[in-house]
Amino acid sequence: MSVDLSSYNMTLIKGDTFSFHFIHKNANNIGINLDPLGDGVEYTASMQIRRSKYTDKLIGEVTEANYPTGSFGLSGGNSVDFSPGYGKVGSHAGGIILNQGNTAGAITVIIDSDVTKFLPIGRNVYDFQLTNTINGDRSTILSGDFNVIDRGSELDSSIVHYGGDRFKLEFEYKNSSGINASLAGYSAEMHIMKSPNFGVSGGSGPSIHCRAFEGYPLGVDGRTYGFYAGSAVGSFVGTTSGGIKTEYGGTAGNVYIEIAPSEIAKIPSGRNYYAIRVLEQTTGEVITLREGNFDLSKDVTR
């Protein structure tokens, strides 16, 4: 894109890791070298997220100087904006990379899930600025809406299941080009719950009726009443038949999930909710693969 102020709107799913890559170009469509001296101090970058373009208070900030711990946001359930340079929570995994891959003008922005899960749903705004550390010149090269959507807004895929049957689901995770995306290096979990808000295992989250994970064939946890994502392992009721297999059958992006009828029987009948997410073990990136309603019809006496 050119050096002129550009408008570009972004959308992310609340609780997922956000990653965005672009190339900053001059009027001749040539990438601008953001580190011509090779010493990492020629330019610095920051991206700030606000509820409105008319306020100085922030709800999120990403910096280049702190990468890979340059992703900041609100704390816990705190919905109060923090001011620039004050009240930041983190540092979290992420930040800004300039001249990524030694490519002139290449810029990558990463905001981790610990920040995005506390961003307010709806339309927010952002701007991305570069500062020349030699002469102090600052330029806004990108700005626009920063839309945060709740789970289920775009990935809705409802499931209707009969309580007396073993649950089986197989699907392929594809990238934006429609090509199967490898899940090597990721761990996967499926949560079935009453609420669409939940945490990855080990984090906080609402009551979960059943959890399937990559421990197949003993990769299912369940209770006769809800447990929590942060619960101690001892609070789970054993491990039972089923679980998740990623790269199933040796196919990139192929996911297979199985849950035994004994665990399905512990889930209350009626409308529930599910989400299938993966966690990258090295970077902490979180991706929602599929989610939606989980409508359960109980077994009946015959």
MIVEX-266222 format. One line per 2 residues: number of its first residue (from 1); for each residue x, y, z of C-alpha. Coordinates in steps of 0.2 Angstrom, whole numbers. Layout:
BEGIN
NUM = X:Y:Z  ... .
end
This chain:
BEGIN
1 = 0:0:0  6:18:-3 .
3 = 13:29:11  -3:39:11 .
5 = -16:37:25  -25:21:20 .
7 = -42:14:27  -43:-4:30 .
9 = -56:-12:41  -52:-28:51 .
11 = -63:-41:60  -58:-54:73 .
13 = -66:-67:84  -66:-63:102 .
15 = -54:-74:111  -44:-79:95 .
17 = -26:-74:91  -26:-60:79 .
19 = -13:-60:65  -11:-48:51 .
21 = 2:-45:37  5:-32:24 .
23 = 18:-23:15  21:-4:16 .
25 = 25:3:-1  30:19:-9 .
27 = 21:28:-24  31:17:-36 .
29 = 24:1:-27  41:-4:-20 .
31 = 42:-9:-2  50:4:10 .
33 = 65:-2:20  60:1:38 .
35 = 77:-3:45  90:4:32 .
37 = 104:5:45  101:-13:50 .
39 = 102:-9:68  84:-10:72 .
41 = 82:8:78  78:17:62 .
43 = 59:15:64  47:10:78 .
45 = 29:5:76  14:5:87 .
47 = -5:0:84  -18:7:96 .
49 = -36:1:97  -50:13:104 .
51 = -68:12:106  -70:28:97 .
53 = -58:39:86  -63:54:98 .
55 = -55:47:114  -37:46:119 .
57 = -41:30:130  -36:13:124 .
59 = -43:-4:125  -28:-12:116 .
61 = -10:-8:110  3:-17:101 .
63 = 21:-12:100  37:-16:90 .
65 = 49:-12:103  43:-26:115 .
67 = 41:-40:102  38:-54:106 .
69 = 29:-48:122  22:-32:115 .
71 = 3:-36:115  -6:-26:129 .
73 = -24:-25:134  -38:-24:148 .
75 = -37:-35:163  -48:-49:167 .
77 = -66:-43:167  -61:-25:169 .
79 = -70:-15:155  -62:1:160 .
81 = -51:9:146  -33:12:150 .
83 = -24:27:145  -9:27:134 .
85 = 6:21:144  -4:18:159 .
87 = -13:3:166  -7:-9:153 .
89 = -10:-28:157  4:-40:150 .
91 = 16:-41:142  7:-54:131 .
93 = 14:-64:117  13:-54:101 .
95 = 19:-37:95  24:-30:78 .
97 = 38:-36:67  46:-24:54 .
99 = 54:-30:38  49:-47:42 .
101 = 59:-60:33  71:-47:28 .
103 = 58:-40:16  58:-21:14 .
105 = 41:-15:20  35:-31:27 .
107 = 25:-29:43  16:-42:54 .
109 = 5:-38:68  1:-51:81 .
111 = -11:-49:96  -13:-64:107 .
113 = -29:-72:114  -26:-66:132 .
115 = -29:-48:125  -43:-51:112 .
117 = -54:-61:124  -56:-45:134 .
119 = -59:-33:119  -77:-26:119 .
121 = -88:-34:105  -94:-22:92 .
123 = -86:-8:81  -69:-1:88 .
125 = -56:9:79  -37:7:77 .
127 = -23:16:69  -5:10:64 .
129 = 9:22:66  28:22:61 .
131 = 40:34:70  57:38:63 .
133 = 69:37:78  82:49:70 .
135 = 71:64:66  55:60:76 .
137 = 43:61:61  28:51:64 .
139 = 16:44:50  -1:35:51 .
141 = 0:22:37  -15:12:41 .
143 = -32:15:50  -50:9:51 .
145 = -63:-1:60  -57:-15:72 .
147 = -73:-25:73  -74:-38:87 .
149 = -87:-52:85  -93:-65:97 .
151 = -91:-83:94  -104:-90:83 .
153 = -105:-74:72  -96:-82:57 .
155 = -92:-99:61  -109:-106:66 .
157 = -111:-124:62  -125:-132:72 .
159 = -125:-150:78  -140:-160:82 .
161 = -136:-177:91  -147:-191:98 .
163 = -142:-195:116  -141:-214:114 .
165 = -128:-213:100  -109:-212:100 .
167 = -104:-194:95  -93:-194:79 .
169 = -88:-179:69  -75:-177:55 .
171 = -71:-162:46  -56:-153:37 .
173 = -49:-136:42  -45:-125:27 .
175 = -36:-109:25  -43:-93:17 .
177 = -38:-100:0  -48:-116:3 .
179 = -33:-127:5  -31:-139:20 .
181 = -21:-131:33  -9:-141:43 .
183 = -12:-143:62  5:-150:66 .
185 = 11:-142:82  -7:-138:88 .
187 = -17:-146:102  -35:-147:100 .
189 = -50:-147:112  -69:-147:110 .
191 = -80:-140:124  -99:-143:126 .
193 = -107:-131:137  -122:-120:141 .
195 = -114:-104:137  -104:-98:121 .
197 = -91:-91:132  -77:-102:138 .
199 = -58:-104:140  -45:-115:133 .
201 = -41:-129:146  -30:-122:160 .
203 = -38:-105:159  -54:-98:166 .
205 = -71:-101:158  -89:-105:162 .
207 = -96:-122:166  -92:-136:154 .
209 = -102:-152:152  -90:-161:142 .
211 = -72:-159:135  -64:-169:122 .
213 = -45:-168:119  -30:-176:110 .
215 = -29:-191:122  -38:-203:110 .
217 = -45:-216:114  -45:-210:132 .
219 = -47:-191:129  -64:-186:136 .
221 = -68:-178:153  -85:-176:159 .
223 = -96:-174:175  -114:-176:180 .
225 = -113:-157:183  -103:-144:175 .
227 = -84:-142:178  -73:-128:173 .
229 = -59:-125:161  -47:-121:175 .
231 = -52:-136:186  -39:-147:194 .
233 = -38:-164:185  -44:-172:200 .
235 = -61:-164:199  -64:-173:182 .
237 = -73:-189:182  -59:-201:174 .
239 = -55:-202:156  -67:-212:145 .
241 = -67:-218:127  -65:-205:114 .
243 = -55:-189:111  -48:-180:96 .
245 = -36:-184:82  -29:-170:72 .
247 = -21:-174:55  -32:-189:55 .
249 = -28:-202:42  -12:-193:38 .
251 = -22:-179:30  -17:-161:34 .
253 = -31:-151:43  -42:-167:45 .
255 = -50:-167:62  -59:-182:70 .
257 = -69:-182:86  -77:-196:96 .
259 = -87:-196:112  -94:-211:120 .
261 = -113:-212:124  -109:-213:143 .
263 = -102:-195:142  -115:-189:130 .
265 = -128:-195:143  -121:-183:156 .
267 = -125:-168:145  -142:-160:148 .
269 = -154:-162:134  -160:-147:124 .
271 = -150:-133:117  -131:-132:122 .
273 = -116:-124:114  -100:-131:107 .
275 = -83:-124:101  -68:-133:94 .
277 = -52:-123:96  -33:-127:93 .
279 = -19:-120:103  -1:-118:95 .
281 = 11:-125:108  25:-114:104 .
283 = 18:-97:101  1:-99:110 .
285 = -9:-94:95  -28:-99:97 .
287 = -39:-103:82  -58:-107:83 .
289 = -60:-121:70  -79:-123:72 .
291 = -93:-119:84  -112:-117:86 .
293 = -127:-125:94  -126:-142:101 .
295 = -144:-148:102  -146:-164:111 .
297 = -161:-176:111  -161:-188:125 .
299 = -163:-207:123  -180:-213:126 .
301 = -187:-230:133  -192:-242:119 .
end
